[in-house]
């Protein structure tokens, strides 16, 4: 699954990881991949990260960023989501 995304540029860094602008090779379009180092997470934090993936996977609403994929690669949980261009309203 890691081969399906090419990380292009870092968007930001948070407490648990980084958000990257990426390119989905499958759809040949921009997306965001949230990269979380799961080796440093407590059991509770890991559970919260996995819950985030589960909830995002079930969401289908025009005002919620669309979940694309999730995979574990080299000790990181990677959550791929649509790229929301434009930002502030």
Backbone as XML, in Angstrom:
<?xml version="1.0"?>
<chain id="A" units="angstrom">
  <residue number="1" name="UNK">
    <atom name="N" x="0.803" y="-1.187" z="0.000"/>
    <atom name="CA" x="0.000" y="0.000" z="0.000"/>
    <atom name="C" x="0.855" y="1.265" z="0.000"/>
  </residue>
  <residue number="2" name="UNK">
    <atom name="N" x="2.008" y="1.190" z="0.656"/>
    <atom name="CA" x="2.892" y="2.357" z="0.691"/>
    <atom name="C" x="3.308" y="2.774" z="-0.712"/>
  </residue>
  <residue number="3" name="UNK">
    <atom name="N" x="3.351" y="1.818" z="-1.618"/>
    <atom name="CA" x="3.735" y="2.107" z="-3.003"/>
    <atom name="C" x="2.667" y="2.891" z="-3.751"/>
  </residue>
  <residue number="4" name="UNK">
    <atom name="N" x="1.466" y="2.994" z="-3.175"/>
    <atom name="CA" x="0.369" y="3.697" z="-3.841"/>
    <atom name="C" x="0.416" y="5.208" z="-3.654"/>
  </residue>
  <residue number="5" name="UNK">
    <atom name="N" x="1.307" y="5.686" z="-2.758"/>
    <atom name="CA" x="1.362" y="7.109" z="-2.451"/>
    <atom name="C" x="2.801" y="7.609" z="-2.495"/>
  </residue>
  <residue number="6" name="UNK">
    <atom name="N" x="2.978" y="8.785" z="-3.061"/>
    <atom name="CA" x="4.284" y="9.438" z="-3.105"/>
    <atom name="C" x="4.201" y="10.696" z="-2.250"/>
  </residue>
  <residue number="7" name="UNK">
    <atom name="N" x="4.981" y="10.734" z="-1.152"/>
    <atom name="CA" x="4.996" y="11.907" z="-0.282"/>
    <atom name="C" x="5.753" y="13.025" z="-0.985"/>
  </residue>
  <residue number="8" name="UNK">
    <atom name="N" x="5.140" y="14.222" z="-1.055"/>
    <atom name="CA" x="5.717" y="15.330" z="-1.817"/>
    <atom name="C" x="6.297" y="16.433" z="-0.934"/>
  </residue>
  <residue number="9" name="UNK">
    <atom name="N" x="5.506" y="16.912" z="0.024"/>
    <atom name="CA" x="5.951" y="18.028" z="0.868"/>
    <atom name="C" x="5.215" y="17.972" z="2.198"/>
  </residue>
  <residue number="10" name="UNK">
    <atom name="N" x="5.922" y="18.334" z="3.248"/>
    <atom name="CA" x="5.304" y="18.306" z="4.573"/>
    <atom name="C" x="4.384" y="19.514" z="4.740"/>
  </residue>
  <residue number="11" name="UNK">
    <atom name="N" x="3.183" y="19.262" z="5.242"/>
    <atom name="CA" x="2.205" y="20.320" z="5.512"/>
    <atom name="C" x="2.361" y="20.852" z="6.931"/>
  </residue>
  <residue number="12" name="UNK">
    <atom name="N" x="2.604" y="19.950" z="7.864"/>
    <atom name="CA" x="2.722" y="20.357" z="9.251"/>
    <atom name="C" x="3.086" y="19.194" z="10.137"/>
  </residue>
  <residue number="13" name="UNK">
    <atom name="N" x="3.457" y="19.540" z="11.365"/>
    <atom name="CA" x="3.860" y="18.536" z="12.337"/>
    <atom name="C" x="3.018" y="18.710" z="13.587"/>
  </residue>
  <residue number="14" name="UNK">
    <atom name="N" x="2.560" y="17.587" z="14.138"/>
    <atom name="CA" x="1.762" y="17.626" z="15.358"/>
    <atom name="C" x="2.392" y="16.774" z="16.436"/>
  </residue>
  <residue number="15" name="UNK">
    <atom name="N" x="1.663" y="16.557" z="17.494"/>
    <atom name="CA" x="2.152" y="15.797" z="18.633"/>
    <atom name="C" x="2.523" y="14.369" z="18.250"/>
  </residue>
  <residue number="16" name="UNK">
    <atom name="N" x="1.733" y="13.750" z="17.397"/>
    <atom name="CA" x="1.925" y="12.338" z="17.096"/>
    <atom name="C" x="2.560" y="12.055" z="15.746"/>
  </residue>
  <residue number="17" name="UNK">
    <atom name="N" x="2.686" y="13.062" z="14.896"/>
    <atom name="CA" x="3.264" y="12.790" z="13.588"/>
    <atom name="C" x="3.194" y="13.980" z="12.659"/>
  </residue>
  <residue number="18" name="UNK">
    <atom name="N" x="3.281" y="13.676" z="11.375"/>
    <atom name="CA" x="3.347" y="14.700" z="10.337"/>
    <atom name="C" x="2.216" y="14.513" z="9.327"/>
  </residue>
  <residue number="19" name="UNK">
    <atom name="N" x="1.821" y="15.612" z="8.707"/>
    <atom name="CA" x="0.870" y="15.567" z="7.600"/>
    <atom name="C" x="1.625" y="15.966" z="6.339"/>
  </residue>
  <residue number="20" name="UNK">
    <atom name="N" x="1.481" y="15.172" z="5.307"/>
    <atom name="CA" x="2.186" y="15.378" z="4.042"/>
    <atom name="C" x="1.218" y="15.575" z="2.891"/>
  </residue>
  <residue number="21" name="UNK">
    <atom name="N" x="1.555" y="16.475" z="1.980"/>
    <atom name="CA" x="0.889" y="16.497" z="0.686"/>
    <atom name="C" x="1.498" y="15.332" z="-0.074"/>
  </residue>
  <residue number="22" name="UNK">
    <atom name="N" x="0.654" y="14.541" z="-0.681"/>
    <atom name="CA" x="1.126" y="13.356" z="-1.394"/>
    <atom name="C" x="0.389" y="13.248" z="-2.722"/>
  </residue>
  <residue number="23" name="UNK">
    <atom name="N" x="0.839" y="12.312" z="-3.515"/>
    <atom name="CA" x="0.157" y="12.017" z="-4.785"/>
    <atom name="C" x="-0.281" y="10.571" z="-4.743"/>
  </residue>
  <residue number="24" name="UNK">
    <atom name="N" x="-1.566" y="10.362" z="-4.985"/>
    <atom name="CA" x="-2.095" y="9.011" z="-5.091"/>
    <atom name="C" x="-1.730" y="8.490" z="-6.475"/>
  </residue>
  <residue number="25" name="UNK">
    <atom name="N" x="-0.908" y="7.469" z="-6.523"/>
    <atom name="CA" x="-0.509" y="6.905" z="-7.816"/>
    <atom name="C" x="-1.687" y="6.202" z="-8.485"/>
  </residue>
  <residue number="26" name="UNK">
    <atom name="N" x="-2.589" y="5.673" z="-7.678"/>
    <atom name="CA" x="-3.759" y="4.969" z="-8.204"/>
    <atom name="C" x="-4.692" y="5.921" z="-8.945"/>
  </residue>
  <residue number="27" name="UNK">
    <atom name="N" x="-4.903" y="7.124" z="-8.369"/>
    <atom name="CA" x="-5.832" y="8.088" z="-8.962"/>
    <atom name="C" x="-5.129" y="9.261" z="-9.632"/>
  </residue>
  <residue number="28" name="UNK">
    <atom name="N" x="-3.803" y="9.314" z="-9.524"/>
    <atom name="CA" x="-2.985" y="10.389" z="-10.068"/>
    <atom name="C" x="-3.524" y="11.766" z="-9.672"/>
  </residue>
  <residue number="29" name="UNK">
    <atom name="N" x="-3.772" y="11.918" z="-8.356"/>
    <atom name="CA" x="-4.206" y="13.208" z="-7.859"/>
    <atom name="C" x="-3.659" y="13.457" z="-6.462"/>
  </residue>
  <residue number="30" name="UNK">
    <atom name="N" x="-3.680" y="14.727" z="-6.076"/>
    <atom name="CA" x="-3.153" y="15.156" z="-4.790"/>
    <atom name="C" x="-4.014" y="14.627" z="-3.654"/>
  </residue>
  <residue number="31" name="UNK">
    <atom name="N" x="-3.367" y="14.272" z="-2.535"/>
    <atom name="CA" x="-4.058" y="13.868" z="-1.330"/>
    <atom name="C" x="-3.188" y="14.265" z="-0.136"/>
  </residue>
  <residue number="32" name="UNK">
    <atom name="N" x="-3.632" y="13.952" z="1.049"/>
    <atom name="CA" x="-2.851" y="14.189" z="2.266"/>
    <atom name="C" x="-2.645" y="12.850" z="2.944"/>
  </residue>
  <residue number="33" name="UNK">
    <atom name="N" x="-1.422" y="12.606" z="3.404"/>
    <atom name="CA" x="-1.130" y="11.399" z="4.172"/>
    <atom name="C" x="-0.658" y="11.835" z="5.550"/>
  </residue>
  <residue number="34" name="UNK">
    <atom name="N" x="-1.389" y="11.413" z="6.564"/>
    <atom name="CA" x="-1.034" y="11.673" z="7.955"/>
    <atom name="C" x="-0.164" y="10.499" z="8.405"/>
  </residue>
  <residue number="35" name="UNK">
    <atom name="N" x="1.074" y="10.788" z="8.814"/>
    <atom name="CA" x="2.045" y="9.758" z="9.176"/>
    <atom name="C" x="2.243" y="9.796" z="10.692"/>
  </residue>
  <residue number="36" name="UNK">
    <atom name="N" x="1.864" y="8.708" z="11.369"/>
    <atom name="CA" x="1.925" y="8.628" z="12.829"/>
    <atom name="C" x="2.893" y="7.522" z="13.228"/>
  </residue>
  <residue number="37" name="UNK">
    <atom name="N" x="3.915" y="7.873" z="14.013"/>
    <atom name="CA" x="4.884" y="6.883" z="14.490"/>
    <atom name="C" x="4.226" y="6.069" z="15.598"/>
  </residue>
  <residue number="38" name="UNK">
    <atom name="N" x="3.783" y="4.861" z="15.273"/>
    <atom name="CA" x="3.056" y="4.054" z="16.248"/>
    <atom name="C" x="3.980" y="3.392" z="17.271"/>
  </residue>
  <residue number="39" name="UNK">
    <atom name="N" x="5.271" y="3.379" z="17.021"/>
    <atom name="CA" x="6.207" y="2.777" z="17.971"/>
    <atom name="C" x="6.347" y="3.629" z="19.232"/>
  </residue>
  <residue number="40" name="UNK">
    <atom name="N" x="6.034" y="4.914" z="19.144"/>
    <atom name="CA" x="6.139" y="5.818" z="20.297"/>
    <atom name="C" x="4.812" y="6.038" z="21.013"/>
  </residue>
  <residue number="41" name="UNK">
    <atom name="N" x="3.743" y="5.439" z="20.526"/>
    <atom name="CA" x="2.433" y="5.663" z="21.118"/>
    <atom name="C" x="2.183" y="4.728" z="22.294"/>
  </residue>
  <residue number="42" name="UNK">
    <atom name="N" x="1.444" y="5.236" z="23.267"/>
    <atom name="CA" x="0.966" y="4.367" z="24.340"/>
    <atom name="C" x="-0.152" y="3.497" z="23.764"/>
  </residue>
  <residue number="43" name="UNK">
    <atom name="N" x="-0.562" y="2.510" z="24.518"/>
    <atom name="CA" x="-1.647" y="1.636" z="24.061"/>
    <atom name="C" x="-2.929" y="2.448" z="23.842"/>
  </residue>
  <residue number="44" name="UNK">
    <atom name="N" x="-3.190" y="3.385" z="24.725"/>
    <atom name="CA" x="-4.382" y="4.240" z="24.608"/>
    <atom name="C" x="-4.306" y="5.113" z="23.359"/>
  </residue>
  <residue number="45" name="UNK">
    <atom name="N" x="-3.154" y="5.717" z="23.100"/>
    <atom name="CA" x="-2.984" y="6.573" z="21.927"/>
    <atom name="C" x="-3.106" y="5.772" z="20.632"/>
  </residue>
  <residue number="46" name="UNK">
    <atom name="N" x="-2.568" y="4.560" z="20.637"/>
    <atom name="CA" x="-2.695" y="3.692" z="19.459"/>
    <atom name="C" x="-4.159" y="3.349" z="19.216"/>
  </residue>
  <residue number="47" name="UNK">
    <atom name="N" x="-4.882" y="3.058" z="20.279"/>
    <atom name="CA" x="-6.304" y="2.764" z="20.159"/>
    <atom name="C" x="-7.058" y="3.962" z="19.579"/>
  </residue>
  <residue number="48" name="UNK">
    <atom name="N" x="-6.710" y="5.172" z="20.010"/>
    <atom name="CA" x="-7.350" y="6.383" z="19.482"/>
    <atom name="C" x="-7.040" y="6.568" z="17.999"/>
  </residue>
  <residue number="49" name="UNK">
    <atom name="N" x="-5.808" y="6.294" z="17.597"/>
    <atom name="CA" x="-5.430" y="6.425" z="16.183"/>
    <atom name="C" x="-6.207" y="5.435" z="15.326"/>
  </residue>
  <residue number="50" name="UNK">
    <atom name="N" x="-6.342" y="4.209" z="15.807"/>
    <atom name="CA" x="-7.081" y="3.193" z="15.050"/>
    <atom name="C" x="-8.568" y="3.522" z="15.009"/>
  </residue>
  <residue number="51" name="UNK">
    <atom name="N" x="-9.082" y="4.106" z="16.072"/>
    <atom name="CA" x="-10.481" y="4.547" z="16.083"/>
    <atom name="C" x="-10.688" y="5.655" z="15.059"/>
  </residue>
  <residue number="52" name="UNK">
    <atom name="N" x="-9.722" y="6.564" z="14.943"/>
    <atom name="CA" x="-9.803" y="7.633" z="13.939"/>
    <atom name="C" x="-9.930" y="7.042" z="12.536"/>
  </residue>
  <residue number="53" name="UNK">
    <atom name="N" x="-9.134" y="6.023" z="12.246"/>
    <atom name="CA" x="-9.193" y="5.375" z="10.933"/>
    <atom name="C" x="-10.574" y="4.764" z="10.714"/>
  </residue>
  <residue number="54" name="UNK">
    <atom name="N" x="-11.081" y="4.088" z="11.729"/>
    <atom name="CA" x="-12.387" y="3.445" z="11.623"/>
    <atom name="C" x="-13.499" y="4.456" z="11.388"/>
  </residue>
  <residue number="55" name="UNK">
    <atom name="N" x="-13.484" y="5.554" z="12.140"/>
    <atom name="CA" x="-14.524" y="6.579" z="12.003"/>
    <atom name="C" x="-14.419" y="7.261" z="10.642"/>
  </residue>
  <residue number="56" name="UNK">
    <atom name="N" x="-13.211" y="7.647" z="10.241"/>
    <atom name="CA" x="-13.036" y="8.291" z="8.925"/>
    <atom name="C" x="-13.518" y="7.387" z="7.793"/>
  </residue>
  <residue number="57" name="UNK">
    <atom name="N" x="-13.257" y="6.098" z="7.922"/>
    <atom name="CA" x="-13.662" y="5.152" z="6.887"/>
    <atom name="C" x="-15.166" y="5.053" z="6.701"/>
  </residue>
  <residue number="58" name="UNK">
    <atom name="N" x="-15.917" y="5.383" z="7.746"/>
    <atom name="CA" x="-17.385" y="5.301" z="7.673"/>
    <atom name="C" x="-18.037" y="6.623" z="7.279"/>
  </residue>
  <residue number="59" name="UNK">
    <atom name="N" x="-17.302" y="7.717" z="7.335"/>
    <atom name="CA" x="-17.864" y="9.033" z="7.048"/>
    <atom name="C" x="-18.043" y="9.231" z="5.539"/>
  </residue>
  <residue number="60" name="UNK">
    <atom name="N" x="-19.175" y="9.792" z="5.191"/>
    <atom name="CA" x="-19.436" y="10.116" z="3.797"/>
    <atom name="C" x="-20.326" y="11.363" z="3.773"/>
  </residue>
  <residue number="61" name="UNK">
    <atom name="N" x="-19.678" y="12.524" z="3.810"/>
    <atom name="CA" x="-20.406" y="13.787" z="3.851"/>
    <atom name="C" x="-19.594" y="14.834" z="3.099"/>
  </residue>
  <residue number="62" name="UNK">
    <atom name="N" x="-20.255" y="15.710" z="2.415"/>
    <atom name="CA" x="-19.595" y="16.724" z="1.590"/>
    <atom name="C" x="-18.693" y="17.638" z="2.420"/>
  </residue>
  <residue number="63" name="UNK">
    <atom name="N" x="-18.999" y="17.840" z="3.698"/>
    <atom name="CA" x="-18.212" y="18.739" z="4.542"/>
    <atom name="C" x="-17.146" y="18.033" z="5.379"/>
  </residue>
  <residue number="64" name="UNK">
    <atom name="N" x="-16.924" y="16.758" z="5.142"/>
    <atom name="CA" x="-15.907" y="15.996" z="5.862"/>
    <atom name="C" x="-14.898" y="15.467" z="4.846"/>
  </residue>
  <residue number="65" name="UNK">
    <atom name="N" x="-13.617" y="15.663" z="5.154"/>
    <atom name="CA" x="-12.558" y="15.174" z="4.273"/>
    <atom name="C" x="-12.724" y="13.667" z="4.088"/>
  </residue>
  <residue number="66" name="UNK">
    <atom name="N" x="-12.672" y="13.211" z="2.855"/>
    <atom name="CA" x="-12.908" y="11.806" z="2.520"/>
    <atom name="C" x="-11.678" y="10.946" z="2.805"/>
  </residue>
  <residue number="67" name="UNK">
    <atom name="N" x="-11.879" y="9.873" z="3.519"/>
    <atom name="CA" x="-10.853" y="8.878" z="3.797"/>
    <atom name="C" x="-10.556" y="8.113" z="2.510"/>
  </residue>
  <residue number="68" name="UNK">
    <atom name="N" x="-9.282" y="7.866" z="2.230"/>
    <atom name="CA" x="-8.909" y="7.104" z="1.044"/>
    <atom name="C" x="-8.349" y="5.727" z="1.390"/>
  </residue>
  <residue number="69" name="UNK">
    <atom name="N" x="-7.443" y="5.676" z="2.370"/>
    <atom name="CA" x="-6.764" y="4.421" z="2.668"/>
    <atom name="C" x="-5.993" y="4.559" z="3.978"/>
  </residue>
  <residue number="70" name="UNK">
    <atom name="N" x="-5.607" y="3.446" z="4.560"/>
    <atom name="CA" x="-4.724" y="3.442" z="5.731"/>
    <atom name="C" x="-3.847" y="2.202" z="5.638"/>
  </residue>
  <residue number="71" name="UNK">
    <atom name="N" x="-2.601" y="2.362" z="6.059"/>
    <atom name="CA" x="-1.671" y="1.242" z="6.017"/>
    <atom name="C" x="-0.555" y="1.482" z="7.016"/>
  </residue>
  <residue number="72" name="UNK">
    <atom name="N" x="0.083" y="0.404" z="7.448"/>
    <atom name="CA" x="1.236" y="0.480" z="8.336"/>
    <atom name="C" x="2.472" y="0.211" z="7.494"/>
  </residue>
  <residue number="73" name="UNK">
    <atom name="N" x="3.495" y="1.081" z="7.683"/>
    <atom name="CA" x="4.735" y="0.953" z="6.909"/>
    <atom name="C" x="5.897" y="1.445" z="7.766"/>
  </residue>
  <residue number="74" name="UNK">
    <atom name="N" x="6.888" y="0.599" z="7.986"/>
    <atom name="CA" x="8.093" y="0.963" z="8.748"/>
    <atom name="C" x="7.781" y="1.606" z="10.099"/>
  </residue>
  <residue number="75" name="UNK">
    <atom name="N" x="6.866" y="1.021" z="10.855"/>
    <atom name="CA" x="6.555" y="1.522" z="12.185"/>
    <atom name="C" x="5.681" y="2.751" z="12.225"/>
  </residue>
  <residue number="76" name="UNK">
    <atom name="N" x="5.073" y="3.094" z="11.090"/>
    <atom name="CA" x="4.175" y="4.244" z="11.058"/>
    <atom name="C" x="2.797" y="3.835" z="10.547"/>
  </residue>
  <residue number="77" name="UNK">
    <atom name="N" x="1.790" y="4.451" z="11.126"/>
    <atom name="CA" x="0.430" y="4.335" z="10.624"/>
    <atom name="C" x="0.230" y="5.487" z="9.674"/>
  </residue>
  <residue number="78" name="UNK">
    <atom name="N" x="-0.160" y="5.204" z="8.461"/>
    <atom name="CA" x="-0.347" y="6.219" z="7.426"/>
    <atom name="C" x="-1.826" y="6.269" z="7.053"/>
  </residue>
  <residue number="79" name="UNK">
    <atom name="N" x="-2.417" y="7.446" z="7.202"/>
    <atom name="CA" x="-3.834" y="7.631" z="6.891"/>
    <atom name="C" x="-3.920" y="8.584" z="5.704"/>
  </residue>
  <residue number="80" name="UNK">
    <atom name="N" x="-4.406" y="8.078" z="4.588"/>
    <atom name="CA" x="-4.526" y="8.884" z="3.366"/>
    <atom name="C" x="-5.941" y="9.450" z="3.267"/>
  </residue>
  <residue number="81" name="UNK">
    <atom name="N" x="-6.009" y="10.764" z="3.013"/>
    <atom name="CA" x="-7.287" y="11.468" z="2.919"/>
    <atom name="C" x="-7.265" y="12.387" z="1.701"/>
  </residue>
  <residue number="82" name="UNK">
    <atom name="N" x="-8.437" y="12.796" z="1.276"/>
    <atom name="CA" x="-8.484" y="13.726" z="0.158"/>
    <atom name="C" x="-7.816" y="15.038" z="0.537"/>
  </residue>
  <residue number="83" name="UNK">
    <atom name="N" x="-7.303" y="15.728" z="-0.439"/>
    <atom name="CA" x="-6.670" y="17.027" z="-0.247"/>
    <atom name="C" x="-7.745" y="18.094" z="-0.311"/>
  </residue>
  <residue number="84" name="UNK">
    <atom name="N" x="-7.882" y="18.865" z="0.756"/>
    <atom name="CA" x="-8.892" y="19.930" z="0.803"/>
    <atom name="C" x="-8.211" y="21.251" z="0.483"/>
  </residue>
  <residue number="85" name="UNK">
    <atom name="N" x="-8.281" y="21.648" z="-0.754"/>
    <atom name="CA" x="-7.667" y="22.887" z="-1.215"/>
    <atom name="C" x="-8.567" y="24.065" z="-0.887"/>
  </residue>
  <residue number="86" name="UNK">
    <atom name="N" x="-7.999" y="25.191" z="-0.577"/>
    <atom name="CA" x="-8.794" y="26.396" z="-0.343"/>
    <atom name="C" x="-8.748" y="26.853" z="1.094"/>
  </residue>
  <residue number="87" name="UNK">
    <atom name="N" x="-8.924" y="25.954" z="2.023"/>
    <atom name="CA" x="-8.774" y="26.283" z="3.430"/>
    <atom name="C" x="-9.866" y="27.150" z="4.015"/>
  </residue>
  <residue number="88" name="UNK">
    <atom name="N" x="-9.506" y="28.267" z="4.563"/>
    <atom name="CA" x="-10.388" y="29.099" z="5.378"/>
    <atom name="C" x="-11.628" y="29.594" z="4.631"/>
  </residue>
  <residue number="89" name="UNK">
    <atom name="N" x="-12.680" y="29.788" z="5.403"/>
    <atom name="CA" x="-13.942" y="30.280" z="4.840"/>
    <atom name="C" x="-14.302" y="31.601" z="5.401"/>
  </residue>
</chain>
